[in-house]
């Protein structure tokens, strides 16, 4: 009997097998064009880079380990990535960066559609080599499952031409940023296809992709060409001045029900697609915290 390891089509079916990240060696990345648009002006991360403190890494690993154990107790198979040395300078012929990032969030790098696991292009230079942390697992899956497809999107050059210069300089206020995102003017240009896996939601034969900072229109077009048997729908959320990854904004929790961040509502004309197909979209509850933890990229909504 053929062993089937990779087979996942949506976000809500019962979980059987998952990759949970590790925080080992996680770094605050050095400044680069994509990150200038992500780090808030008042963040403690501005002006510093390098390894995160042992205390924060240990706490993060404890949370990830506890989560893994909780899943295992429910009968779910849990795999973990193999961290590399993120605190080292990396380069291509086009650029160099002082540090890398980490491998806490596998969802950013890997997209599973049916029997395929696709490595995303990524849009940060500090995350260009992050896929290496998952190659041992992907090799194992490929060897064990004869129907598994391991694919990788074309690696982007990520030259300065991929980014709008000074997109979020200190001279630009939040109101102007919100105007830009409403007009779908983001930090990334259309120089080449760019996308993060965490900008994509799976609804069976439909893929919903957020157009924002980390995924551009050329990236969405590449996804359409690659997954020819799927319908690909681009969405955007004008209330978010930092539109990076869709999961803190728009998430299906079961078939027919989606929770939407009330500060980043899906535009009316885009809601129609879901409502016409029997999906109810409700507001998420308010966050339990007033501000994110220190040295954190995420908002209170994640």
N, C-alpha and C positions, 0 to 999 in steps of 0.2 A: 504494500500500500504506500502511495506517495506521501511523504511527510510535508505537510503544509505549515509554514511558519509565518509567512507574510500574506495577510488577507484582511484588509480593513478599508471600508468605504465611506464611513461617516463619523460624526463626532459623538454619537449617543448610544451606539450598541454596547452591550456588556463588555467590559474590558477583560482581556485574557492575557495579554503580553504587552509590556511597556518598557521603555528605556527611561530611567531616572538619572538625572545628571549628578555630577560631583562638583564640589567647590574647591577642590585641591588646587593650590597655586593661582587662584583667581587674582587678576590684576585690574587696577584702574588704568584704562588705556591712556596713552599719550594723546595730546590734541591732534586732531585730523579733521578734514572738511566735513565728514558725515557727523562726527561727534560734536562739533561746534554747535550744531543745531539741536542736539539732544540734551546737553548739560545745562540746566538753568543757571542764569547769571548769579544767583545767590547760593549756588550749591557749594558745599565744602570740597567737591571734587575739582572745581576749577583751579588750575594752576598746579595740580599735583598728578603724578602718575606712578605706577609701579605696583608691587605686591600689596594686596589688602592685608590688614593686620591679622595675626594668627587668631586672635580672639573672634573676629567676625567670621573668618573662614571656618573655625571650629564650630561655631554656632550654626552656620549655614549647613555644614556637613551633618550635624546632629539632626537638624530638621529633615534633611534629605534622607538620611538613614532611617529615621523614625517613620517617614512616609513610605519608604520602600518596605519596611517590615510590616506596616499596616496593610499594604497591598498584598504582600505574601500571605499574611494570615487569612486573607479573603480568597486565596487560591490563585492569585494572579502571578504570572511569571515576570520577574523583574530583572532586567539587565542594566549594567552600568557602563559608561564610557571609560576609556583609558586616558587620563589627563596627560598632556605633554608639558614641557617647561614653557609656561606662558610668559615668564619674565626674561625674555630675550629679544634682541632686535631682530626684526624680519624685514625682508625686502624683495622687490621684483626689479626688473630693469627700469620701472617707472617711478617707484617710490620706496621709502623705507619708513618703518615705525619702530619706536623704542620698545614697546611691549605688545603683547597680545591681550586676550580677554579672559577666557575660561571655558568650561564646558558644563555649566550649571543648567542651561536651557536647551535640551536636544530639539525641542519643538521649533527653535529658530532656524535650525540647519537642515533637518530631515523632514520630508513630506512623504507619507505613505498613502498611495492611491491604489487600491486593489492589491495586486501582488508585486507592486513596484515601490521601492524606496528611492526617492529622488533627493540628491544633494542640491540645495539651493545655491544661487550665485553668491549670496550675501552682498551687503552694500557698505560694510565697514572694512577698512584696510586691516585693522587689528583682528578681524575675524576671518581673514582670507584662508588661513590654514586650520581653522577649527574642525573642519571635516575629518582631519587625521585622527581625532579622538574616537571617532565612530567606525573607522575602517576595520579594526579587529572584529567588531560585532557584525558588520555588514559582510565581511568575508565568511564568518561563521554561518550566517543566515544563507548566503549564496551557496555554500558547500552542502548545507543540509537540506535545502529546499530547491528541487530542480526547476520549479516554476517561478522562483523569485527573480525579479529584475532589479539590478542595482544600476541606477542611472545617475549621471552628474550633469547639471546644466553647465554651459560654457563659462569658464572662469572669466570674470570681467577684469579689465586692466585697472580700473579705479584710478585713472589719472585725474588731474584737477578738472578736466573737461566734464567729468561725471557730476560735478557739484556746482551750484550757483555760489559764487564767491560772496563772502560776508552775508550769507542769507539771514542769519540771526545775530547780527552784531549788537553790541550794547545800545546802539542808537535807535534800535527798532523796538517799539513797544508791542505788548501782547495784542492790542487791537489790530495793529497792522498785520501781525502774524495770522490772526483769525481771518482777516480779509483775504490774505494770500491763500490760506488753505481752502476757503470757500471757493476761490477761483481755481483751485487745483494747481496752484503754483507752489512747488515743494523744493526742498533742498537739492534733491537729485534731478539731473537733467535727463534728456532722452538720448544721450550719447551711445548707450549700449543697454542690452537687457539686464535689469537688476531686480531681484526679488528675494525676500526672506520667506522661509516656509511658514513662519508664524503669522504671515499676512493672509493665509489661505484657510478657508473652512470647507469641509467636505460634506456635501449633501447627496450622497449616492452618485448619480451621473451629472450632478451639478457642482461646480467649484465656485465659491464666492471669494473674490480677491480684493483686498483693500489697496486702493491707489493712494500712496502717501510718501513719507520720507524714505522708506526702505524698499518700496516696490514701485517701479515706474511703469508707464504704459507699454514700453517695449518689453518689459518683463512679463506683463500680462499677456501680450501678444505671443511671446515665446511659449508661455504655459498653454495658450489656446492651440498652438501648432503642435506642441508635444502631446497633449492629451486630446487627440482628435475625436475620440468617442464621447467626450464630455462637453457640456455646455458651461462656458466660463463667463461669469458676471462680475464686472468691476463695480465696486461701491466706494463711497468716501463719507467721511463724517466731519462736516464743517465746524462743529463746536470744539474740535481738538486742535490746539496750536502745535502739538507734537505728534502727528499721526504715525505712530510706529507700532505695528503688530495689532491685529484685530481682536485678540482675546480679552483685553480689558475694556472693550467697547461693545462687542456684538458676539453673543455666544448661544448656539442652540444647546439646550440642556436635555431635551427629549424631542422625539419626532412631533412636529407641530408647534413647538414652543421655543421662543428665542427671548433672552434677556438682553436689553440694550441700555448702555450707559446713558442716564438722563441728561448728562451734560454734552453728549455727543450723539444726538439722535440721528438715525438714518433719514435722509431727505425723503419727503413725501412721495416723489416720483419713483424712488428706488424701493420704498416699502411695498409698492403695488405688486411687484414681482412675487413677494412672499405671501402677502395677503390673498392674492388671486389663486395661490396654490395651497391655501388652507393653513398657513402659518400665522400664529398669534405672536405679536411682538409686545413685550411688557417692559416697563422700566425696572432696572436693577435697584435693589435697596441702597440706601446711602452707606458710604464707607464707615467702618468702626473707628477709623483714625482720622485726625485732622491734618496730618502731614506724614510723608513717607519717612522711613528710618534714615539716619545719617548715611551719607555716601551711597545713596540709592538712586538709580536711574528712573525707577518706576513711580507712577503717581499713586495716590491713596486708593485708586480703583483696582489695582492688581492684587 
